[in-house]
Amino acid sequence: MAPPVTLLLPNRDNAGVLDLVLDRLAINTRYPDFELLVVDDGSTDGSLDILRRWRDSGRFGQMRLIEHEHGPGGVVDALNAGLRAAEGELVVQLDGDASVETEGWLDAMVAFLGTDERVGVVTAKIVFDWGEMHTCGVDMIGPDGFHDRGAAITEPVGRRTYHQRVQRVREEDCTTCDATAEVDGGIGCCMMFRRDLALEIGGYDPRWAPVWFDDLDLTMCIRREGLKVFYLPEVRVEHHVGRRLSGTQARAGAVRKRIGAALPPSVRYRISHGLDLDLPPKPIQDRLAHHYAQWRQKWGFDILNPDMDAVLERWGDTEVCWRYDPGMREAGERIIEAYGR
């Protein structure tokens, strides 16, 4: 019997892409028992009109809309409100600007999660809407520190300053992304987990308010409970970050793209980093600095420049450090092998 699933979609000001996201979700979701639960976090851009129209259209057998008042807790509060209201045994966190592009995607994720009781999270392939890989799972526990799997860090190991300073490849060139794999963590564009366990460990940690790292932290907490995280390449999600760029930011990005088109990628990255063209606006830098510090406080290591001796001393006997334990690695490999039969 298929377990009931809640698709949990938080939204704030994604009016420009919501119709596309919901249309692709309706077309590609054929699972027999699911609900779509949208939590709107105080949108001011017309999102609510779009969401009400979709709710009333009947295209989803069951769609609920929570109109959440925006506050300092941001998306973290919205996600926790949705998690408490969810009726599914399983929950899939989605994003309001990310479209699921694979028919039958939910069936595949449920099937993998059901392969073994040690599977705690299943995450998908996430591709930016300009064709580069966003991530195929997340690498966190290793000398390189936190970065999107499939990308390569471009700052020296041990001296990193910004987690997005990475060199990305186009989807077709990402051989890392081709195979099912055990990974350290996942991101909220598309990740499945058990609702009861998520509630038991406290849901999304409010210390990550208003946004970012809440998804990474949740997957790490699930690992801490002795479960595993896997990447499933056949589930493809397109992250429409490009559609959200507007005004000066979009024009500046277009100029940089034209200037850099004739340069080799390594040269482009060196120029971009050297001139700090890749850094986000100051308020975002401040929030990231807070989150980096919060990670050190909660998990006991620097998210960008981990002291691996300290990490292994604290977490070495848990699934957090699975890749450093032959038995844990082999268990993950057996789960993947069983799924592929």
N, C-alpha and C positions, 0 to 999 in steps of 0.2 A: 504493500500500500504506500502510495506516495505521501511523504510527510508534507503538511501544509507549510507554505513559505510566505513570509512577508517581504516585499520589496520596499525597502525604506529609503525614500528619496528626499533629502533636505533641499530646500531651495531658498535662495535670496537673490532677487534681481537678475534672473536668467531669461527674461522675456524674449530676448533675441534668438534663443536656441531651444526653448522649451517645446515648441510644437514638433521640431525635428526629433528631440530626445524621446518624447512620448510616442510619436508615430513609430519610430524604430522599435521601441519597447513593445508596443502593441502588435506589430507585425511579427517580431521574432520570438515572442514568449508564447509557447504552446503548452506549457506545463499544466496539468489538470487541476491543481489546487494551490492558487496563490492569490494574494491581495496586494494591491499597490497602495502604500501608505505614504502620502506626501505631507511633509511638514514645512509649511512656508514660514520663513523666519522674518516676518515683517517687511516683505518686498514693497518697493515704492515705484516699480517700473511697469506695472501692468501684468505682472506674473499671476496675480490672483485671478484676474479675469480669464486668463488662459487656463489656469488650473480648474476653475469652476466649470468652464466650458467642457473640458475633458472629463471631469467627474460626472457631468450630466449627460455626456454623449453616449454612455453605455459601452464604449469600445473595450474597456476593461470590465471583466465580470464583477469585480469588486474593487472599487477605488474609494479610499477615504482621504479627506483633506483636513489637516489640522492647521488652523490659522493662528500661528504662534506669534506673540508679541516680541519684537526684537528688543534685546537687552544686552548687557555686557557679557552674558554667557554665550552669545552668538550661536554658531552652528552646533557647538557642543551641547548647549541646552536643548536645541531643536532635536538633535539626535537622541538625547536621553528621553525627551518627551515621546518621540516615536518608538523607541525601544520599549518603553513602559506600555504603550498602547498597542504594540504589535500583537497579533493573534497567531502568527505562524510559529511552528516549532523551530524552523530555521529562518534566519534573517539574512538578506543581502543588502548591504549598504551600497547605494548608488549615488551619483552626483547629478545635479540639475543641469550641468553643461557637458555631460558625457553620454553618448549614445551607444547602446549595445547593438553590434552589427552582425551577430551570429544567430542564425535560426536554430532553435532548440538549445540555446545556451544554458537555460536554467536546468533542463533535464541533465545536461552534462555535469554541471556543478553539483547537483544533488547526488548524482550517481557516484562521483568521486568522494564526496563527503561520507557517503554510506559505505565506502569500501572498507574502512577500518575505524574502530572507535577512537583511535589515536589521532585521526585527522580533525584538527580544530578549526582551521581556516582554509578556504580555497579562494584564490585570487586570479585575476584574468590578465590578458595582454592589453596594455593601455598604449594607444598610439596618438600622438598629437595630430591635430587636423591639418598640419602642413607636411605630414608624412614621416617625421622623425619619431623614433621610439621614445615614449615617455618612460615606461617601466614594464618589466616582466617579473614582478616581485621586487623585493627590496633587500639589499645587502646592508647589514648593520653591525654584525659581530665579526670583526676582522680588523687588521691593521689599517686598511683604507678608510674605515669609518663609514658612516651612513651615506649611501648614494643609491640612485636608481639602478637596479640590476639591468645590464645591457649597455650602460654608459660607463665611461672611464673617467676617474677623477683627474683634474688638470692642475691641482695644487700639490705640493710635495707632501708625502705621507708624514703625518705628525705635525704638519704646519698648515692645516686647512683652516679656512675662515668662513666659507659659505658653501652650503651643501649642493647648490645648483651650479657650482663651478665644475662642470663635467663636459666631456665631449660625447655627443650623441651620434647615432648612426640612423640611417633610414631603415624603415621596417624590413625591407627586402635584404638588407645587409647585416641584420642582427642574427647571427647564427646561435647566439646564446638563447634567443627567444623561441627557438623551434621546438624544444623538447619539454615535456612535463618535468618539473623539478621541485625538490624541496627548497624553500627559501626562508630567509630570516623573518620576513614580514610582508605585509601587503598595504595597499592604499585604498581609500574609500571610494574611488571611482567604480569599483566593483569587487566586493569581497563578501564571502558567505561564512557564517558562523552560527552556532546554536544559541538561541535566545536565552534559554535558562542559564547557561554558563556565563554569558555576557552580563546578565543581571546579577548573578552570584558574585562576580568579581567587581561589581560596582558600576558597570556600564562605562560610558566614556568619561574619563577623568576631567573634572571641571577646571583643573589647573592648566589645561591647554586652551581655555577660552581666550578669545572668541573663536579661533580657528587654527588649524594646522597641528600636526603631530598627534592628534587624538586618535587617528586610525592606526598609525604606527604603534602607539602606546598600547592600544587595545590588543593588537596581534602579539605584542611582546608579553602582555599579561596572560594571554591564553597559552603562550609557550611556557610561561612560568608555572602554569597549572599542569604541565606535563604533556601537552598536546603539540601537534605539529602544524606547519603552514606549508601549503603547496601552491605552485603556479601551474595553471592549466592553459596551454597556448591556444587551444582551439576556440576559446572564448575571447573574442576580439571586441574591444571598446575604443571608440574614438573620442578623445578629449578635445572639446572645441574651445580651447584657450584662445585661439586666433580670433574667434568671433567676439570675444569679450574685450579685445583691445579696441580702444577708440581714441579719437582726438590726437593730441600730441604724441602719446605713447605709440599709437599705431603708425603715425607718419614717421616718427623717429625709427621705428622698427623697419619700416619699408625702405628708408634711406640706407640703414645699415645693411639690410639684405642685398640691395643693389650694389653697394660698394664692395661687399664681401663675396659676391657671387663668383668672381674670377679668381679668388684666392683659395689655396689649399685649406682644408678644415683646420689643420694644426696652426697655420698662420693666423687664420681668423680668430681662433680662440686665444692665441697669445696677444693679439692686438686688443681684443675685447677685454681680456682680463687686465692687461697692462694699463688701459685707460679707464678701467672700472665701468665700462659701458654695460656690463652684465649685472651690475648691482641693482637691486630694487629701490624704490623710493625710501626716504629716511624712516617714515613710520613703520614700514614693513621690516627694515633692518632692525629697528628697535624691538619689534615683536619677536623676530627670530632670535635676537640676543637673549631675550627673556626666556624663550623656549629652550635654547641651548643650555642656559643655566639651570632651568627647571629639570631638564633631562639629567644633568649631573647630580642634582639633588635627589631625584627619585631613584635613578638606576645605578648611581655610584660610578659612572664613567662619562667621559666626554664623548658626545655623539659623533663628533667629527674626527677626533684624535684620541681614540681609546687606548688606555694602557692595558694591553691584553693580559699581562700578568695579573693585574688587579681584577679584570673582568672574569678571568678563569678562576681566580681564588673565590670570588663571590658567587658566580653563577655556573661554575664548571660542572656541577653535578645535576644540572637542570637542562631542559630542552632549549633554553636560551642559547646554550653553547653546543648545540647538537652537532655542528660540523667538526668539532674538536674531539668527539667521542665516537670511536669506530662502531660501537654497538648501536648508537642512535642513528648514525648515518646509514648503516645497513638496514635498520628497521624502516627508514624512509624509502630506501631503494626497493625493499620488498613490497611496500604499499603501492609504489608506482608500477612495479611489475605486475602485481595482482590486478590493478585497474586496466592495464593494457591487454590482458588476456581476452 
